[in-house]
């Protein structure tokens, strides 16, 4: 799920002031009475620490998802240009658990397309999510690139998909070409670029 950044709003203070004892006039002819001010009541409880931590985590993951999307500069050596419209998702992308993904589509001079879909997960690691994904087609062996904790790939009918996991971010790559061989060669070259954009999990 892409995660939308959540803005924390400060709690406004109370507009009503407590009773001011100085506004009572002295009455020398009558015994003085002692008035005990009522304890001040909080007009707004402080933000729940757990909720605040969850919001902070969501924002951090959303930023990691955005940072994992390949840019034109990242793909300068691939000979692609931004597609005018997003390519249709293959069946493997549809098997990725729902979220609010970020990504982009690109077109090769040959007419082949490359689409990236990056999704963040708050409550579990991306490697655990990836372990559950099952795609149709022939499994594609992809060496684990630097920056990724896990990688899996599949090819079917000229479309190859590679999923890379690190931390709470899952980066999906999909290449559609005229042949499965061309799609496989292209996506194996893209995998290291995408892995290098994944969040580091050290520290």
N, C-alpha and C positions, 0 to 999 in steps of 0.2 A: 504494500500500500504505500502512494506517494504521500508523502506526508506533507500536509500543509503546515507552514510555520504558524505558531499560535502566539499572539501578542498578549502579554500579561498586562492587565490594567491595574493601576494602583487603586487602593480603596480610599474613597473620599472620607474626610473626617466628619465628625458630627457637626451639623449646622447649629443645633441648639446648645446654648451655653448652660452650665449648671447654675443653680441659684447663687446669687451674689449677696452675701450677708451684709455688705455695706449699704445695701439699699433699704434695710430696715431702720426706721427712725428710733432714737432713744426715747423712752417714755419714763421720765424720772418719777412720776406719781404712782407707777405700778411696778411690781417686782419684775426684774428682768427675766426673760425666759430664754432658755438655751435651745437653739435650733440646730439639730445635727443634719448636715447636708446628706442627701441620699448619695450612696456610692455611685460613681460614674459608671455607666454601662457602655460597653463597646457597641458602637453602631454597626460595626462590620467585623466579623471574625477574620483573623489573618488567613491568608491563603493556605489551604491544606498542603503541607510539605510534600506529600506523596503526589498530589495533583501537579504541584509546581515542578517536581522532578520529572513527571511524565511529560509535561509540556516542553521542558528543556530538552528531554531526550528526543521528542518528536521533531523539534526544530533542528537539532544536531543531525538527525538522520535525513531530514529533508535537504539540508545543505550538502550532505554527502552524496545523495542521489543526484542533485543538480551537478555537482562537481564531477561525477562519473560519466556524464554524457560527453561523448567525443565531439570535438569542435572542428571547424574547417581547418584550423591550423594543425590539429592532431592528424588529420587525414590528408594533409598536403601531398604526401608521397604516394597516395593511393589512386590519384587521378579521378576522384569522384567530385560531383557537384551536388548541391542541395536539390532534392527532388521538389517538384512543384506541388505534389501531394503525397501523403504517406502511403507506402505500399501496403497491400492487404496482408494482415497477419497470417502467418502459417499456422498449422495446427499445433505446433510445439509452443508457440507463444501463448496460445489459448490455454495450454495446460499449466501455465505458470499461475500460482495462487494470486487471487485478486489483490489489487492495491491501487495506488494512484501513480502510475508510472510516468516517467519522463523519457524523452528520446527524440530521435530525428530519423529521417529517411534520406538516402543519398542514391545517386544514379551514376553508374559507370558509363563511359563512352560506348561500350558494347551494348548497352541497354539493360544490363544486369542491375539489380537493386540491392542496396544494403540498408537494413533497418536496425536501429538499436532501441531497446526497451529496458529502462533501469527502474527497479522497484525497491523500496525500502520496507523493512519489517521491524516493528517495535518490540514485539514480545518473543521473538526467537531469532536465531542466527540465520543468515542467508544460506549457509552450508546445510543446515537442517531442512530448510525449505527445498533446496535443490535436491536433496536425497529423496524427496517424495515425488518429484516431477517425473512423469513417464510420458515419453513422446513416441509416436509411431515412426516407423522407418528403421533404417540401419544405423547402428551406433557408430559414431565418428570418434576415433581416437585422437585426442588433442593433448599434447604435452602441457602439464600444469605451468602456466606462465608466471613470471615473477609478479607479485602483488595479489595473486589470487590464492584462496585457501582451498578451493575445490573447482573442478571444471567437468562438464559433461557435454556431449554433442551427439546430434543425430542428423541424418540426411534422408530425404525422400523426394523423389520426382523433381530433381533440379533445385530443391530448396534445402539448405543446410543451416542448422541452428546450433549455436554454442552458448551455454549458460555458465557464467563465472560468478563465484561467490566470495565475499570478504566481509567480515563484520556483519552488519545488518543490511547489506546492499547486495542485490542480485542484478548483474548486468547481462542482458540477453542480446545476442547478435544473430541476425538472420540475413542470409544472402540467397537471392533467387536469381538463377542463371539458366542458360539454355541447356546446360548439362550439369549433372551432379558433380562431376570432376572439377569443373570450373568453379562451382559454388564452394566446394570443399577447399580448393587451393586458396580462394579469396578469403574465406573466413578464418583459415589457419593463420593467415598473415595479419588479420585484424585482431585476433585474440590477445596478443601481447600488448597492443595499443590500448585496448579496453581494460586489461588487467592493471596496467600502469596508472589508471585513473581511479581505481578502487580505493576505499579508505584503508589506511594502515591500522593494524590492530595492536601494534606494539604500544606499551605504556598505557 
